[in-house]
Amino acid sequence: MRKLSAALAAGCSIIVKGPEETPASPAALIQAFVDAGIPAGVIGLVYGTPAEISEYLIPHPTIRKISFTGSTRVGKHLAALAGQHMKKATMELGGHAPVLIFDDADLDAAAKELAAAKFRNAGQVCIAPTRFLIQQGVYDAFVEKFTAEVNKLVVGNGLEDGVTMGPMVLGRSVDAIEAFVEDAIAAGAKLTTGGQRLAGNGNFFAPTVLRDVPLSARAMSEEPFGPVALLRPFKDYDEAIAEANRLPYGLAAYAYSRNIATVNALGRDVESGMLTINHIGFGLPETPFGGVKDSGHGTEGGSEAIEAYLETRFVTVAGR
C-alpha cells in the first residue's frame, strides 16, 4: 500500500508484480481500487517467473521507476539492473533489528510492547525486533518479564477469536527456524520458552525466546525471519552500540531508556534508517520508512515517499 499510494499521489501508473507465495493479497487490494472506481490501466497486476518479469520490465522504456521489497540478495540484483538503465530504484530490503534495553528502562512496558512487536505475523516482518541486547544489571529481570509476555501469546488460526499469532507462510520457513534454534542451543544458548514446531496441520512454530545467545550462533548474523527472539547481555553503552551496528543491515532499531542523554546519543550512533525509543512507532502512513547499509535505500511512507516519483526540471523562457 505504501508503494501504490506514493506512486498514485505523484500521478504515476503502476505495474505490480505479485508474489508467488501470497498471490491473493495484492489481487484483493487492487480489486478494492477497481471497486472504488480507479480508471482502467492505472494499476496492472502480473504474475510469473520473477527473473523473466524483472528482466523484461526494468529495461523497458515505459518503466521510469522501480520499487522493491524483499531480500538483500535479490534487491542488489534488481538495483544493478535498474542502474544499467539509469532508472530510479527504491529498495526496502532485509533487516536484523537490534533492541537496546538499558538499566534505567521501564522493563514492564518494554517487555509487553516488544513481545507484541516481535511476534506480530509470526515474526515474518522485516522490522521485527530480533537481537535483544540488555544491560547486565537488568538482564535477568527483563528475560523473566519478556518470557512471561511471550507465554501469553495464543497460536492458531488467525481468524479465530483470541488467537494472537498465526502460522508461518511456508513449510520451509518452519524448517529454517527449527535449524536456527538447534544451532543456537548447540552454540550455548538457553531456551526459556518455545523452541519447537507445533503438532497438527499448518506451518506453526511456537513463539521462542533464547537467552545467552553467543555471537557465534548463526541467528545472530543471519536474519531468522520468524518467531524467535535472541537475548544477550551487554556491559555498557559502547558495547551495545558496537553490537547493534555490527551487521551490514540497518533497517529498524529499538531502544528503551529513561536517560535523555542516552536517548539523544542513540539517535546519533545507531546505524539504522528508523529508530523507535520507548515505544513502537514504526509503520505509520505519515512517517518515512526505509533503511541504510545493506537494508536498502530510498523512502516509503510520509510525504518524503512522493519525491522518488518526481523529476526536478528547470525551464527558462526569455521574455521576447
C-alpha positions as CSV (number, residue, x, y, z in Angstrom):
1,M,0.0,0.0,0.0
2,R,2.9,2.4,0.7
3,K,4.2,1.8,-2.8
4,L,0.9,2.3,-4.5
5,S,-0.2,5.4,-2.5
6,A,3.0,7.4,-3.3
7,A,3.0,6.5,-7.0
8,L,-0.6,7.4,-7.4
9,A,-0.2,10.6,-5.5
10,A,2.6,11.6,-7.9
11,G,0.3,10.8,-10.9
12,C,2.0,7.6,-12.0
13,S,0.5,4.4,-13.4
14,I,1.8,1.2,-11.9
15,I,2.6,-2.4,-12.7
16,V,2.6,-4.7,-9.6
17,K,4.5,-7.9,-9.8
18,G,2.6,-10.2,-7.4
19,P,4.4,-12.6,-5.0
20,E,4.4,-16.3,-5.7
21,E,3.8,-17.3,-2.0
22,T,0.9,-14.9,-1.3
23,P,-0.8,-14.2,-4.7
24,A,-4.2,-13.4,-3.3
25,S,-3.2,-10.4,-1.2
26,P,-2.3,-7.9,-4.0
27,A,-5.2,-9.2,-6.0
28,A,-7.6,-8.3,-3.2
29,L,-6.0,-4.9,-2.7
30,I,-6.1,-4.0,-6.4
31,Q,-9.7,-5.2,-6.6
32,A,-10.5,-2.7,-3.9
33,F,-9.1,0.1,-6.1
34,V,-11.2,-1.2,-9.0
35,D,-14.3,-1.3,-6.9
36,A,-13.6,2.3,-5.8
37,G,-13.6,3.4,-9.5
38,I,-9.9,3.8,-10.4
39,P,-9.6,4.2,-14.2
40,A,-8.6,1.2,-16.3
41,G,-4.9,0.9,-17.0
42,V,-3.7,2.9,-13.9
43,I,-2.8,-0.3,-12.0
44,G,-1.8,-3.6,-13.6
45,L,-1.1,-6.9,-11.9
46,V,1.2,-9.6,-13.3
47,Y,2.3,-13.0,-12.1
48,G,5.0,-15.3,-13.3
49,T,8.7,-16.2,-13.1
50,P,10.3,-13.3,-11.2
51,A,13.5,-13.2,-13.3
52,E,11.7,-13.1,-16.6
53,I,9.3,-10.4,-15.4
54,S,12.1,-8.1,-14.0
55,E,14.4,-8.6,-16.9
56,Y,11.7,-7.6,-19.3
57,L,10.0,-4.7,-17.3
58,I,13.0,-2.9,-15.8
59,P,14.8,-2.2,-19.1
60,H,11.5,-1.3,-20.8
61,P,11.5,2.4,-21.8
62,T,8.0,2.9,-20.4
63,I,9.2,2.0,-16.9
64,R,10.7,5.0,-15.1
65,K,10.9,3.9,-11.5
66,I,11.3,0.6,-9.6
67,S,10.3,-0.1,-6.0
68,F,11.1,-3.5,-4.4
69,T,10.6,-5.1,-1.0
70,G,12.4,-8.4,-0.4
71,S,15.8,-9.9,0.3
72,T,19.0,-8.1,0.2
73,R,20.4,-10.6,-2.4
74,V,17.5,-10.0,-4.8
75,G,17.4,-6.3,-4.1
76,K,21.1,-5.8,-5.1
77,H,20.5,-7.7,-8.4
78,L,17.4,-5.5,-9.2
79,A,19.2,-2.3,-8.2
80,A,22.1,-3.2,-10.5
81,L,19.7,-3.9,-13.4
82,A,18.0,-0.6,-12.8
83,G,21.4,1.1,-12.7
84,Q,22.3,-0.2,-16.1
85,H,19.4,1.8,-17.5
86,M,19.8,4.8,-15.1
87,K,16.4,4.3,-13.5
88,K,15.4,5.3,-10.0
89,A,15.0,2.5,-7.5
90,T,13.7,2.3,-4.0
91,M,14.9,-0.8,-2.2
92,E,13.3,-1.9,1.1
93,L,15.5,-5.0,1.9
94,G,16.3,-7.3,4.8
95,G,17.0,-6.3,8.3
96,H,18.1,-7.8,11.6
97,A,16.8,-5.3,14.1
98,P,18.7,-4.7,17.3
99,V,16.9,-3.9,20.6
100,L,18.8,-2.0,23.3
101,I,17.4,-2.2,26.8
102,F,19.3,0.0,29.3
103,D,19.3,-0.5,33.1
104,D,17.1,2.6,33.6
105,A,14.4,1.3,31.2
106,D,10.7,0.7,32.0
107,L,11.1,-3.1,31.9
108,D,7.3,-3.8,32.1
109,A,6.5,-1.6,29.2
110,A,9.4,-2.8,27.2
111,A,8.6,-6.5,27.7
112,K,4.9,-6.0,26.8
113,E,5.5,-3.8,23.7
114,L,8.4,-5.8,22.3
115,A,6.7,-9.2,22.7
116,A,3.8,-7.9,20.6
117,A,6.1,-6.4,18.0
118,K,8.4,-9.4,17.8
119,F,5.7,-12.0,17.2
120,R,3.4,-10.0,15.0
121,N,2.8,-12.0,11.9
122,A,4.8,-14.8,13.5
123,G,7.9,-12.7,13.3
124,Q,7.7,-12.5,9.5
125,V,8.2,-8.8,9.4
126,C,11.4,-7.1,8.1
127,I,11.4,-4.6,11.0
128,A,10.7,-7.2,13.7
129,P,12.9,-6.8,16.8
130,T,15.3,-9.7,16.9
131,R,18.6,-9.1,18.6
132,F,17.7,-8.1,22.1
133,L,20.7,-6.5,23.9
134,I,20.0,-6.0,27.6
135,Q,22.3,-4.2,30.1
136,Q,23.7,-6.6,32.7
137,G,22.0,-5.1,35.7
138,V,18.5,-5.7,34.4
139,Y,19.2,-8.7,32.2
140,D,17.7,-11.5,34.3
141,A,14.7,-9.3,35.2
142,F,13.9,-8.5,31.6
143,V,14.4,-12.1,30.5
144,E,11.8,-13.2,33.0
145,K,9.3,-10.4,32.2
146,F,9.7,-10.8,28.4
147,T,9.3,-14.6,28.6
148,A,6.1,-14.2,30.7
149,E,4.7,-11.9,28.0
150,V,5.6,-14.3,25.2
151,N,3.9,-17.1,27.1
152,K,0.6,-15.2,26.9
153,L,0.5,-15.5,23.1
154,V,-2.1,-17.8,21.7
155,V,-1.0,-19.6,18.5
156,G,-3.6,-20.7,16.0
157,N,-5.9,-19.8,13.1
158,G,-5.8,-16.0,12.9
159,L,-9.5,-15.9,12.0
160,E,-10.4,-17.4,15.4
161,D,-11.2,-15.2,18.4
162,G,-8.4,-15.0,20.9
163,V,-5.6,-16.0,18.6
164,T,-2.6,-13.6,18.8
165,M,-0.1,-15.4,16.5
166,G,-0.7,-17.3,13.3
167,P,1.4,-19.6,11.1
168,M,4.4,-19.1,9.0
169,V,3.9,-18.7,5.3
170,L,5.9,-21.7,4.1
171,G,6.8,-25.1,5.4
172,R,10.5,-24.5,4.5
173,S,10.3,-21.4,6.8
174,V,9.4,-23.6,9.7
175,D,12.4,-25.9,8.8
176,A,14.7,-22.9,8.7
177,I,13.6,-21.6,12.1
178,E,14.0,-25.0,13.7
179,A,17.5,-25.2,12.3
180,F,18.3,-21.7,13.7
181,V,17.1,-22.7,17.2
182,E,19.0,-26.0,17.2
183,D,22.2,-24.2,16.1
184,A,21.9,-21.6,18.8
185,I,21.3,-24.1,21.5
186,A,24.3,-26.2,20.3
187,A,26.4,-23.0,20.5
188,G,25.4,-22.4,24.1
189,A,22.1,-20.5,24.1
190,K,19.4,-21.4,26.7
191,L,15.8,-21.8,25.8
192,T,13.3,-20.0,28.1
193,T,10.1,-20.9,26.1
194,G,9.0,-22.4,22.8
195,G,11.7,-23.9,20.6
196,Q,9.7,-26.4,18.6
197,R,7.2,-26.8,15.7
198,L,3.6,-27.3,16.8
199,A,1.7,-30.5,16.0
200,G,-1.2,-30.6,13.7
201,N,-2.0,-29.0,10.3
202,G,-0.3,-25.8,9.2
203,N,3.1,-24.2,9.4
204,F,3.1,-23.4,13.1
205,F,6.2,-22.8,15.2
206,A,6.0,-21.9,18.9
207,P,7.0,-18.4,20.0
208,T,10.6,-18.9,21.0
209,V,12.9,-17.0,23.4
210,L,16.6,-17.8,23.6
211,R,18.8,-16.2,26.2
212,D,22.6,-16.0,26.5
213,V,22.9,-16.4,22.7
214,P,26.6,-16.3,21.6
215,L,27.7,-14.2,18.6
216,S,28.8,-17.5,17.0
217,A,25.2,-18.6,16.6
218,R,24.0,-18.3,13.0
219,A,20.9,-16.5,14.0
220,M,23.0,-13.6,15.4
221,S,24.3,-12.8,11.9
222,E,21.6,-14.2,9.6
223,E,18.1,-12.8,9.9
224,P,15.8,-15.5,11.4
225,F,12.6,-14.4,9.6
226,G,10.2,-15.9,12.1
227,P,9.1,-16.2,15.8
228,V,12.5,-16.3,17.5
229,A,13.8,-13.7,19.9
230,L,17.6,-13.7,20.7
231,L,18.6,-12.3,24.0
232,R,22.1,-11.5,25.3
233,P,23.6,-9.1,27.9
234,F,25.9,-6.1,27.4
235,K,28.1,-4.2,29.8
236,D,28.0,-0.5,28.7
237,Y,26.8,1.9,26.1
238,D,29.8,1.4,23.8
239,E,29.4,-2.4,23.8
240,A,25.7,-2.1,23.0
241,I,26.3,0.3,20.0
242,A,29.1,-1.9,18.7
243,E,26.9,-5.0,18.6
244,A,23.9,-3.0,17.3
245,N,26.0,-1.8,14.3
246,R,28.0,-5.0,13.8
247,L,25.9,-6.3,10.9
248,P,25.7,-4.9,7.4
249,Y,22.0,-4.2,7.9
250,G,20.3,-1.0,9.0
251,L,16.6,-1.0,8.6
252,A,15.0,-0.7,12.1
253,A,16.2,-0.5,15.6
254,Y,14.6,-0.3,19.1
255,A,15.7,1.1,22.4
256,Y,14.4,1.7,25.9
257,S,16.0,4.2,28.3
258,R,14.8,7.0,30.6
259,N,18.1,8.8,30.4
260,I,17.7,11.8,28.0
261,A,21.5,11.9,27.3
262,T,21.4,8.2,26.3
263,V,18.3,8.8,24.1
264,N,20.0,11.7,22.3
265,A,23.2,9.7,21.7
266,L,21.2,6.7,20.3
267,G,19.8,8.9,17.6
268,R,23.3,9.8,16.5
269,D,25.1,6.5,17.0
270,V,22.7,3.7,15.9
271,E,23.1,2.9,12.2
272,S,19.5,2.4,11.0
273,G,17.0,4.1,8.8
274,M,14.4,4.0,11.6
275,L,14.9,4.1,15.4
276,T,12.0,4.0,17.9
277,I,12.7,4.7,21.5
278,N,10.4,3.9,24.5
279,H,7.5,2.9,22.2
280,I,6.7,1.1,19.0
281,G,6.5,3.9,16.4
282,F,7.1,2.3,13.0
283,G,4.9,1.8,10.0
284,L,2.6,4.9,10.4
285,P,1.4,6.1,7.0
286,E,2.5,9.7,7.7
287,T,6.1,8.7,8.6
288,P,9.1,7.8,6.3
289,F,10.0,4.1,6.1
290,G,13.4,3.0,4.8
291,G,16.8,1.6,5.6
292,V,20.5,2.2,5.2
293,K,23.5,0.0,4.5
294,D,22.5,-3.4,3.0
295,S,18.9,-2.8,4.1
296,G,18.3,-0.6,1.0
297,H,17.9,3.0,0.0
298,G,15.1,5.4,-0.6
299,T,12.0,6.0,1.4
300,E,8.4,4.8,1.5
301,G,5.7,6.4,3.6
302,G,5.1,10.0,4.5
303,S,5.4,13.0,2.2
304,E,9.0,12.0,1.5
305,A,7.9,9.0,-0.4
306,I,6.4,11.0,-3.2
307,E,9.8,12.6,-4.1
308,A,11.1,9.4,-5.6
309,Y,8.3,9.5,-8.2
310,L,9.0,13.1,-9.3
311,E,11.7,14.6,-11.6
312,T,13.1,18.1,-10.9
313,R,13.3,20.1,-14.1
314,F,14.4,23.6,-14.9
315,V,12.6,25.5,-17.7
316,T,13.6,29.1,-18.5
317,V,11.9,31.4,-21.1
318,A,13.1,34.7,-22.4
319,G,10.5,37.4,-22.4
320,R,10.5,38.3,-26.2
